[in-house]
Amino acid sequence: SLAATALGFPWCSKMSVHDAHGLYDFPRGNMHGHSSNHEISDDLEDPLLQRGGRRPFKPMANEASVLPRPKYQLQSSGYDAGEYKERPFNVKRHALMRPFGLIKMLLRWRSSIWHATMVELFWYLFLYTMISCTYRFFMDEHQRRYFEKLSQFTSWYLRNITSIPLGLVLGFYVTTVYNRWWGMWNTLPWPDRIAILASSCIEGTDAEGSLIRRTLVRYLNLTFAFSAIGCGKRMKHLYPSYDYLIKDGLLTQAEKEVLKHATSQLKHKSSWWVPLTWTSNLVKKAYAAGRIENDRMVQLLMTEILEYRQACAHMFDYDMVGVPLIYTQVVTLAVYSWFACSLVGFSQYLDPSQGFEGNTIDLYVPVFSITLFIVMVGWLKVAGQMLNPYGDADGDFMFDVVWVLHRNVEVSNLMIDDACHFHPPLEFTNPLTGSDAPGPKYAENGGRSLPRTNTVSSMIECL
């Protein structure tokens, strides 16, 4: 119990060593204020309990938080303190298949194209109205003829002189930004593979074996928390100091002192990688104690740990090396200057009596120019919002790293504790047949195991 407390599990101080095997789980919806008292449910119908296995525990209600929590909390991100759930996306995959689903999708406001282009569209229409009213009501005949020549020249220039179409330039830029955005999501570290390997490779159902596995995945989740803190504001607002990590059980006081000492030795003050060195040393300790069977298992664990480290490092790579500023400036200048010229060019209404091509109908409102403006500027705004998905803005393009941390803690602890060295009872089934009767070969053997066959030959026959 003392060892578990020293490794960052505050609720273990009042539990027996046997009960320390239970799943350490953050309260759903809030990672703060763990309870130190837990009651055991006697009526749990669990196969583990029926075989005399570990007894899971049920956390009590959260106690009041001692540390002052900053204004930015999980509740402000859409999380409820009593129920943890993913933030829903604005458009579900099956929404468009419903009646009027396309219309409902287009009329949504939150994180929509209308919300993104509202300010720019207002100023575009304002300038268009000012120029149009000036041409219609305040110019004399000579001034109107001069403005019409200027409008015709601008329209001809936009259609003929511009060698590279605006859609091509903007499309190439958005594709580059989108590929970077998707690559940033694919580089997020997930501890599942290491947790599965630790569950099967690190032997021992005693307190020490469970503690080794639990501490190993805690170091992995702590590394991800450090990476998210260094790359974005969302996690940094949630954990402004080491004390809040200690409060949530991700860090211990002794580990805090080690990290502070390591950070003081570095000029760049980046010590996010330190927990991974603890993880590798923990694997070495488990192997020396005989809890890992052979060198191959150690190699598998170390390979996955190094890949996890690489994923965390890529988070910093994307954060430090972004899309070149000059590239963004060129595309932004091209889009806004093109529409600025269109205010005088083909978007404007001209006197039909002058016989100008395309100016036979007075629509008063430039419907087609507005549609083109919303599409092009909305395209540019989407790219701009995808440049920093680790930030604290609101939208489907932002990565909810808080949810990722919650999910990683829950899943990894479940893998290395409740799912460790356990599988359901073996039962014979016939998949896709709807029958539970044994197959003919199994029945011929009288229910005994089937004779071993050549696996490669069987696979070739199946193919």
Solvent accessible surface area in square Angstrom, and as a share of the most:
residue,aa,sasa,rsa
1,S,39,0.25
2,L,156,0.78
3,A,57,0.44
4,A,5,0.04
5,T,52,0.30
6,A,65,0.51
7,L,44,0.22
8,G,7,0.06
9,F,2,0.01
10,P,53,0.34
11,W,5,0.02
12,C,2,0.01
13,S,63,0.41
14,K,143,0.61
15,M,28,0.12
16,S,61,0.39
17,V,75,0.43
18,H,103,0.46
19,D,30,0.16
20,A,14,0.11
21,H,9,0.04
22,G,2,0.02
23,L,39,0.19
24,Y,8,0.03
25,D,48,0.25
26,F,3,0.01
27,P,25,0.15
28,R,122,0.44
29,G,0,0.00
30,N,26,0.13
31,M,0,0.00
32,H,16,0.07
33,G,4,0.03
34,H,24,0.10
35,S,8,0.05
36,S,31,0.20
37,N,73,0.37
38,H,39,0.17
39,E,93,0.42
40,I,61,0.31
41,S,27,0.17
42,D,127,0.66
43,D,117,0.61
44,L,75,0.37
45,E,159,0.71
46,D,41,0.21
47,P,66,0.41
48,L,28,0.14
49,L,42,0.21
50,Q,143,0.63
51,R,136,0.50
52,G,63,0.61
53,G,28,0.27
54,R,28,0.10
55,R,87,0.32
56,P,34,0.21
57,F,27,0.11
58,K,121,0.51
59,P,68,0.43
60,M,89,0.40
61,A,87,0.68
62,N,65,0.33
63,E,90,0.40
64,A,91,0.71
65,S,59,0.38
66,V,129,0.74
67,L,56,0.28
68,P,105,0.66
69,R,44,0.16
70,P,41,0.26
71,K,198,0.84
72,Y,50,0.19
73,Q,65,0.29
74,L,2,0.01
75,Q,81,0.36
76,S,79,0.51
77,S,10,0.07
78,G,60,0.58
79,Y,9,0.04
80,D,79,0.41
81,A,50,0.39
82,G,67,0.64
83,E,101,0.45
84,Y,14,0.05
85,K,116,0.49
86,E,103,0.46
87,R,66,0.24
88,P,90,0.57
89,F,134,0.56
90,N,20,0.10
91,V,63,0.36
92,K,113,0.48
93,R,235,0.86
94,H,89,0.40
95,A,25,0.20
96,L,84,0.42
97,M,165,0.74
98,R,139,0.51
99,P,105,0.66
100,F,146,0.61
101,G,4,0.04
102,L,102,0.51
103,I,92,0.47
104,K,130,0.55
105,M,57,0.26
106,L,88,0.44
107,L,133,0.66
108,R,106,0.39
109,W,126,0.44
110,R,96,0.35
111,S,43,0.28
112,S,19,0.12
113,I,62,0.31
114,W,94,0.33
115,H,93,0.42
116,A,15,0.12
117,T,1,0.01
118,M,94,0.42
119,V,89,0.51
120,E,35,0.16
121,L,34,0.17
122,F,122,0.51
123,W,137,0.48
124,Y,11,0.04
125,L,58,0.29
126,F,90,0.37
127,L,83,0.41
128,Y,12,0.05
129,T,68,0.40
130,M,104,0.47
131,I,45,0.23
132,S,9,0.06
133,C,47,0.28
134,T,53,0.31
135,Y,1,0.00
136,R,54,0.20
137,F,147,0.61
138,F,154,0.64
139,M,49,0.22
140,D,81,0.42
141,E,107,0.48
142,H,144,0.64
143,Q,89,0.40
144,R,54,0.20
145,R,55,0.20
146,Y,148,0.56
147,F,16,0.07
148,E,1,0.01
149,K,143,0.61
150,L,78,0.39
151,S,1,0.01
152,Q,61,0.27
153,F,123,0.51
154,T,17,0.10
155,S,7,0.05
156,W,129,0.45
157,Y,97,0.37
158,L,16,0.08
159,R,159,0.58
160,N,88,0.45
161,I,82,0.41
162,T,58,0.34
163,S,105,0.68
164,I,96,0.49
165,P,82,0.52
166,L,19,0.09
167,G,27,0.26
168,L,117,0.58
169,V,38,0.22
170,L,0,0.00
171,G,14,0.13
172,F,137,0.57
173,Y,1,0.00
174,V,15,0.09
175,T,73,0.43
176,T,49,0.29
177,V,0,0.00
178,Y,101,0.38
179,N,90,0.46
180,R,36,0.13
181,W,38,0.13
182,W,120,0.42
183,G,16,0.16
184,M,2,0.01
185,W,73,0.26
186,N,90,0.46
187,T,24,0.14
188,L,3,0.02
189,P,3,0.02
190,W,85,0.30
191,P,1,0.01
192,D,26,0.13
193,R,151,0.55
194,I,3,0.02
195,A,0,0.00
196,I,97,0.49
197,L,35,0.17
198,A,0,0.00
199,S,10,0.06
200,S,64,0.41
201,C,7,0.04
202,I,0,0.00
203,E,77,0.34
204,G,20,0.19
205,T,79,0.46
206,D,67,0.35
207,A,29,0.23
208,E,83,0.37
209,G,0,0.00
210,S,4,0.02
211,L,29,0.14
212,I,10,0.05
213,R,0,0.00
214,R,4,0.01
215,T,2,0.01
216,L,0,0.00
217,V,0,0.00
218,R,10,0.04
219,Y,17,0.06
220,L,0,0.00
221,N,2,0.01
222,L,0,0.00
223,T,0,0.00
224,F,0,0.00
225,A,0,0.00
226,F,22,0.09
227,S,0,0.00
228,A,3,0.02
229,I,35,0.18
230,G,45,0.43
231,C,10,0.06
232,G,11,0.11
233,K,119,0.50
234,R,6,0.02
235,M,0,0.00
236,K,114,0.48
237,H,67,0.30
238,L,0,0.00
239,Y,4,0.01
240,P,73,0.46
241,S,49,0.31
242,Y,54,0.21
243,D,57,0.29
244,Y,24,0.09
245,L,2,0.01
246,I,47,0.24
247,K,42,0.18
248,D,0,0.00
249,G,1,0.01
250,L,4,0.02
251,L,1,0.01
252,T,9,0.05
253,Q,98,0.43
254,A,71,0.55
255,E,14,0.06
256,K,30,0.13
257,E,88,0.39
258,V,74,0.42
259,L,0,0.00
260,K,98,0.42
261,H,119,0.53
262,A,21,0.16
263,T,29,0.17
264,S,68,0.44
265,Q,124,0.55
266,L,41,0.20
267,K,199,0.84
268,H,124,0.55
269,K,123,0.52
270,S,31,0.20
271,S,12,0.08
272,W,28,0.10
273,W,90,0.32
274,V,8,0.04
275,P,0,0.00
276,L,11,0.05
277,T,57,0.33
278,W,45,0.16
279,T,0,0.00
280,S,29,0.19
281,N,90,0.46
282,L,25,0.12
283,V,1,0.00
284,K,148,0.63
285,K,117,0.49
286,A,0,0.00
287,Y,88,0.34
288,A,89,0.69
289,A,65,0.51
290,G,57,0.55
291,R,37,0.13
292,I,4,0.02
293,E,126,0.57
294,N,60,0.31
295,D,95,0.49
296,R,137,0.50
297,M,42,0.19
298,V,30,0.17
299,Q,102,0.45
300,L,61,0.30
301,L,0,0.00
302,M,53,0.24
303,T,60,0.35
304,E,19,0.08
305,I,4,0.02
306,L,111,0.55
307,E,86,0.39
308,Y,9,0.04
309,R,97,0.35
310,Q,85,0.38
311,A,19,0.15
312,C,0,0.00
313,A,13,0.10
314,H,64,0.28
315,M,0,0.00
316,F,35,0.15
317,D,60,0.31
318,Y,54,0.21
319,D,64,0.33
320,M,142,0.64
321,V,111,0.64
322,G,40,0.39
323,V,26,0.15
324,P,82,0.51
325,L,128,0.64
326,I,121,0.62
327,Y,56,0.21
328,T,33,0.19
329,Q,97,0.43
330,V,82,0.47
331,V,1,0.00
332,T,45,0.26
333,L,126,0.63
334,A,33,0.26
335,V,0,0.00
336,Y,81,0.31
337,S,47,0.30
338,W,45,0.16
339,F,6,0.02
340,A,55,0.43
341,C,53,0.32
342,S,1,0.01
343,L,11,0.06
344,V,35,0.20
345,G,1,0.01
346,F,68,0.28
347,S,9,0.06
348,Q,6,0.03
349,Y,39,0.15
350,L,1,0.01
351,D,29,0.15
352,P,57,0.36
353,S,93,0.60
354,Q,74,0.33
355,G,64,0.62
356,F,46,0.19
357,E,165,0.74
358,G,72,0.70
359,N,17,0.09
360,T,108,0.63
361,I,127,0.65
362,D,40,0.21
363,L,94,0.47
364,Y,157,0.60
365,V,82,0.47
366,P,14,0.09
367,V,80,0.46
368,F,157,0.66
369,S,13,0.08
370,I,28,0.14
371,T,77,0.44
372,L,60,0.30
373,F,6,0.03
374,I,19,0.10
375,V,77,0.44
376,M,28,0.12
377,V,0,0.00
378,G,2,0.02
379,W,94,0.33
380,L,13,0.07
381,K,57,0.24
382,V,68,0.39
383,A,0,0.00
384,G,38,0.36
385,Q,64,0.29
386,M,12,0.05
387,L,49,0.24
388,N,82,0.42
389,P,0,0.00
390,Y,5,0.02
391,G,6,0.06
392,D,59,0.31
393,A,54,0.42
394,D,84,0.43
395,G,5,0.05
396,D,57,0.30
397,F,36,0.15
398,M,17,0.08
399,F,9,0.04
400,D,24,0.13
401,V,4,0.02
402,V,1,0.00
403,W,50,0.17
404,V,0,0.00
405,L,0,0.00
406,H,0,0.00
407,R,60,0.22
408,N,0,0.00
409,V,3,0.02
410,E,32,0.14
411,V,39,0.22
412,S,0,0.00
413,N,7,0.03
414,L,85,0.42
415,M,41,0.18
416,I,0,0.00
417,D,1,0.00
418,D,39,0.20
419,A,51,0.40
420,C,4,0.02
421,H,78,0.35
422,F,68,0.28
423,H,121,0.54
424,P,90,0.57
425,P,99,0.62
426,L,159,0.79
427,E,144,0.65
428,F,81,0.34
429,T,77,0.45
430,N,38,0.19
431,P,106,0.67
432,L,189,0.94
433,T,92,0.54
434,G,86,0.83
435,S,48,0.31
436,D,117,0.61
437,A,58,0.45
438,P,70,0.44
439,G,15,0.15
440,P,106,0.67
441,K,147,0.62
442,Y,56,0.21
443,A,62,0.48
444,E,143,0.64
445,N,35,0.18
446,G,60,0.57
447,G,38,0.37
448,R,164,0.60
449,S,100,0.64
450,L,87,0.43
451,P,96,0.60
452,R,239,0.87
453,T,103,0.60
454,N,95,0.49
455,T,93,0.54
456,V,97,0.56
457,S,47,0.30
458,S,41,0.27
459,M,116,0.52
460,I,116,0.59
461,E,145,0.65
462,C,116,0.70
463,L,185,0.92
